[in-house]
Amino acid sequence: MADFKHIPTKPTLGLGCWAIGGPFFMEDRAVGWGEVDDNVSKAAVAAALEHGIKHFDTAQAYGCGHSEVVLGAALKAHPNIAIATKIGWDIDTETKQLIAQINDPEIIRKSIDASRKRLGRDRIDMVLHHNNELAVEDARPTFDMLAGLYDDGIIGAYGWSTDFSDSLRAFADHPGFTTVEHAMNVFLPATQMVRTVEETNQLSLIRSPLAMGVLGGRYDANTTFSKDEIRGSNPGWQDYFKDGKITDAYIAQLNAVRETLMSDGRSLAQGAIAWLWARTPNAMPIPGFRTPEQVHDLCGALDHGALTPAQMTEIETILERSEEGNSKPH
C-alpha cells in the first residue's frame, strides 16, 4: 500500500490539489486558482493514476473543503492511493472563506473527522499541520494529539507544512512524524531545509516545485493573471508575481536556465522536477494540476529521471540567486 512513511528509492512524483479546489478567499482576496470544472479535475486524477501516481496532496483550506470532496470522489474506487491533507484553518464551506488559523487540538480533531467524511475514508494516510510559522511550543499539543491518532490507526503518519527547519527538527523524533512539506524550486534551493530533512531522514514533500507556474512552460512576460486567482491577487508571502505579471527578475532567471532544464528532450516543467530529484533523494515533488494535459506533461518527468551532476553544476554556474538568509515562509 502506498504511504508517506518512507524515503523514495527512486524518483517519485505526487500531485498537489490546491488548484482543483476552485475559488476561495481570505476576506475579499482570492487565494485559489480560479474557476474549475470538477469533471475535468476528476479526469486529470484518472490520468495521473494511469501514469502510476500513488500520492495526492490536498488540504482542508483548498476550496474550503472542495478539493477534498473532488479528490475523494475521484479516488473512491482506489483506496490504496495515498492522500495527504492539511489541518489548521477554520473554514466556511458555504461562503468559501478562510476564517482564521487554528491550533486547538480538540477543534482540529473534529476537523479531521470532517476531512475523513469529505475524502470518503476512515483512515487518512498523512495529516500535515498547515500553519507555517507556528511556534514550536504552541504546536506541541496538536502534534501530541496527532501522535495519538497515529497510535489509534486513524491517520497513517503526520508532519508539518513549514519552511522552518528548526520546526521540523523539534518533532522529527515523534513516533509517526515522518514528513515535512516545504517550498523548493530552481529559484529557491531551501538549503537549510534540505540539510535538515537529510539529517533527520524525513520525507520531503516539495510544494511550489514549479514556482507557482513560472517554471511550468505556459507563461511568459506578457501573461497577465486575473485578480480572481492567487497569482493576480498580490498575496504578501510570494514574490514571483507583481500586479498580475511574472516579475522581470524571475523572467531573467528563467531564461538563463531554460535550455539546461530542457536538455535531453524534457519539457520545462519536467526539467524543473528533475532538478528537485537531483537536489535531494528525500524529495517527492507535488506540482499542482488542473487538466489531463498538464498531468501527462508532469508525469513525463518520470521517463527522464533526475538531472545529471554536470547539468546541476551548469545551473548553479549560470543562475544568480540572492542569499537565502534566515528561514521564512513561502
Number of C-alpha atoms within 10 A of each C-alpha: 7 14 16 25 17 13 18 15 8 14 22 21 24 23 25 22 26 25 23 30 30 24 23 30 22 14 11 10 17 22 28 25 24 19 14 15 13 19 12 14 23 21 18 22 25 17 19 23 16 11 15 14 20 19 23 22 26 27 27 28 31 27 31 27 24 25 27 31 20 21 24 22 15 19 21 14 9 12 14 14 18 21 29 23 26 23 24 24 21 19 24 15 15 8 11 21 22 21 15 11 15 16 22 13 18 11 13 20 15 11 18 23 16 15 23 20 14 19 25 18 17 13 19 23 24 25 28 25 26 23 19 18 14 16 11 15 10 11 19 16 15 20 23 15 15 27 19 15 20 22 14 10 14 19 22 23 25 28 27 26 25 25 22 22 21 16 20 25 17 12 20 22 12 13 15 22 26 26 27 27 26 24 23 26 21 25 19 16 16 19 14 16 23 20 13 17 22 16 11 14 15 26 23 28 25 26 23 21 28 26 21 17 18 22 27 21 15 10 15 15 13 8 11 16 19 16 17 19 22 24 27 21 20 20 14 7 9 14 15 20 22 17 14 18 20 23 16 13 11 18 17 14 16 20 12 15 20 19 15 19 26 16 14 11 10 20 20 26 27 28 30 30 33 25 24 24 21 18 21 16 19 26 27 27 29 25 28 25 21 24 19 18 12 18 23 15 16 27 23 16 22 18 10 15 19 24 23 12 12 9 16 18 11 13 19 13 10 12 16 12 12 8 7 12 8 8 15 13 13 16
